[in-house]
Amino acid sequence: MTEVRTQRVRGELAEARQRIANAGDALRAHPPEVAELYATVDGVMEVSTALVDLIDAAREQAPATLNGEVLDELDADLQAMRGCVSTGPLLLAPTRDDLYALLSPVEQIRPCRGDGLVPDV
């Protein structure tokens, strides 16, 4: 059972990495338009938020498997990583909003981001 769960986690993360790599390839294929840059920045913010959720899940579940110094070290490392990853969307928010302002009125139809929020402009 553990092997099945491990393979599922690895598979999900491998698929996510591949999809992100594919997005990077698509962006490199030609000079991007403002809408593509906006989508990229907004998407990076969403992915960063998803990574924070994954880090939180690992921190929450690790005590069921680990203890002592190994758990303490893992928790400290994950906490530091969480801080780094969660700062990214805060840094990108003004740029995302600037890019949004450059979109045409048709492109400015405000689709919800993955978290259900629309950009603040």
URGI-V273725 format. One record per residue. N is the residue number from 0. SS is DSSP state (a for helix, b for strand, c for the rest). PSI is psi as a letter, one per 30 degrees, with the letter a starting at -180 (999 if undefined). BURIAL is # if it has 9 or more other ideal C-beta (glycine too) atoms within 8 Angstrom, else .. Layout:
# URGI-V273725
n->[N N]
ss->[SS SS]
psi->[PSI PSI]
burial->[BURIAL BURIAL]
This chain:
# URGI-V273725
n->[0 1 2 3 4 5 6 7 8 9 10 11 12 13 14 15 16 17 18 19 20 21 22 23 24 25 26 27 28 29 30 31 32 33 34 35 36 37 38 39 40 41 42 43 44 45 46 47 48 49 50 51 52 53 54 55 56 57 58 59 60 61 62 63 64 65 66 67 68 69 70 71 72 73 74 75 76 77 78 79 80 81 82 83 84 85 86 87 88 89 90 91 92 93 94 95 96 97 98 99 100 101 102 103 104 105 106 107 108 109 110 111 112 113 114 115 116 117 118 119 120]
ss->[c a a a a a a a a a a a a a a a a a a a a a a a a a a a c c c c c a a a a a a a a a a a a a a a a a a a a a a a a a a a a a c c c c c a a a a a a a a a a a a a a a a a a a a a a a a a a a a a a a a a a a c c c c c c c c c c c c c c c c c c c]
psi->[e e e e e e e e e e e e e e e e e e e e e e e e e e e f f l k l l e e e e e e e e e e e e e e e e e e e e e e e e e e e f e f f e l l b e e e e e e e e e e e e e e e e e f e e e e e f e e e e e e e e f f l l e e f g j i k k l f g g l l k k 999]
burial->[. . . . . . . . . . . . . . . # . . . # . . # . . . # . . . . . . # . # # # . # # # # # # # # # # # # # . . # # . # # . . # . . . . . . . . # . . # # . . # # . # # . . # # . # # . . # # . . # # . # # . . # . . . # . . . . . # . . . . . # . .]
